[in-house]
Structures are given as C-alpha cells and as structure tokens.
C-alpha cells in the first residue's frame, strides 16, 4: 500500500466517524483533492457562540504525520477569516501528535473560540467583543460556501 493509499484509508475512516457527530459536517470542495476538507461546526455551548455555525478549511497535505493548515472561512468574532491559524498542539509540527483525529481538531477550534485569555495565536482576534460575536453568530446560520455547505439547512 502506498503512502497516499494509507492516508486515504485513514481519512475515509475519520470521515465515516465524523458523519456520526451531531456537531460537525465535512464537505469536499474539490472531488479530485481528498486532502482539502471544509467542515462546518457548531459554536461551543454555554457561550456567546452557541447557536452559530462556523466553517473551516483543513488542508491535509501531510496529515496524519504533520498538522493540517487550518483556516476559518466565515466571520466568527474569534478568528480572522481565511488566515492560517496557529493553535497550540494543532499547528506547530514540533507540538504535533501524529494521528490526532480531525474531529478533535475541530472540537479544539470550537473550544478555543471562547478562550478569553491567551489569544496570542496567529489568526486569533485579540479582544473578543460580545456584540460582534453575536452579530457574527446570527449571520453564520445564513452562510453558504462554494463547497456546498449551506448553514441554513445544517443541524436541523
């Protein structure tokens, strides 16, 4: 089995596992490139983000051996859009644990949204603004991406 075949098998299993989650949905904007995933996920519960749906891109070029490149593609009030995120343990190859599941990465993205201190990572909005977060949350449920994600129909 080649390296790409092994990676494809790992990704297929994780996609199957992710389909069971009530909190996230994966999309493939380029059917010819299975290493580029878009994922819509619910905002963290008990936070100003709850009720919102957020959309990220994971470029899995060297996954699972190296971390994916992570970008948020819709306004959240927590992250800058379309900017590579640097999240402790998930972005830096020196801190990366090979084989970290994609669902864990997305859960961490959701969790870090509500982080009130230590917002120094690349791609993080430094100061959270409750009014901006609520505006972004309300707009997020109308978000549509070219990958096929239509937040108005997700998680119903």
LINZI-V417825 format. One record per residue. N is the residue number from 1. RES is the residue in one letter. OMEGA is omega in whole degrees, 0 to 359 (* if undefined). Layout:
N,RES,OMEGA
N,RES,OMEGA
This chain:
1,X,180
2,X,179
3,X,180
4,X,178
5,X,178
6,X,179
7,X,179
8,X,179
9,X,178
10,X,181
11,X,179
12,X,178
13,X,181
14,X,176
15,X,178
16,X,178
17,X,182
18,X,180
19,X,179
20,X,183
21,X,176
22,X,188
23,X,182
24,X,179
25,X,179
26,X,178
27,X,179
28,X,184
29,X,181
30,X,184
31,X,179
32,X,181
33,X,182
34,X,181
35,X,176
36,X,182
37,X,166
38,X,181
39,X,173
40,X,182
41,X,180
42,X,174
43,X,182
44,X,179
45,X,180
46,X,178
47,X,176
48,X,180
49,X,182
50,X,182
51,X,177
52,X,176
53,X,187
54,X,190
55,X,180
56,X,174
57,X,174
58,X,174
59,X,190
60,X,186
61,X,183
62,X,179
63,X,11
64,X,182
65,X,180
66,X,182
67,X,176
68,X,167
69,X,185
70,X,175
71,X,172
72,X,187
73,X,173
74,X,183
75,X,180
76,X,188
77,X,181
78,X,183
79,X,171
80,X,182
81,X,176
82,X,177
83,X,178
84,X,180
85,X,174
86,X,183
87,X,183
88,X,177
89,X,184
90,X,186
91,X,185
92,X,181
93,X,179
94,X,181
95,X,188
96,X,172
97,X,181
98,X,178
99,X,176
100,X,184
101,X,180
102,X,180
103,X,177
104,X,178
105,X,182
106,X,176
107,X,178
108,X,176
109,X,179
110,X,181
111,X,182
112,X,178
113,X,187
114,X,179
115,X,184
116,X,179
117,X,178
118,X,179
119,X,185
120,X,181
121,X,178
122,X,180
123,X,179
124,X,168
125,X,190
126,X,182
127,X,177
128,X,179
129,X,186
130,X,180
131,X,179
132,X,180
133,X,180
134,X,178
135,X,179
136,X,179
137,X,181
138,X,179
139,X,186
140,X,182
141,X,176
142,X,184
143,X,174
144,X,180
145,X,178
146,X,180
147,X,181
148,X,179
149,X,175
150,X,187
151,X,180
152,X,181
153,X,183
154,X,172
155,X,178
156,X,*
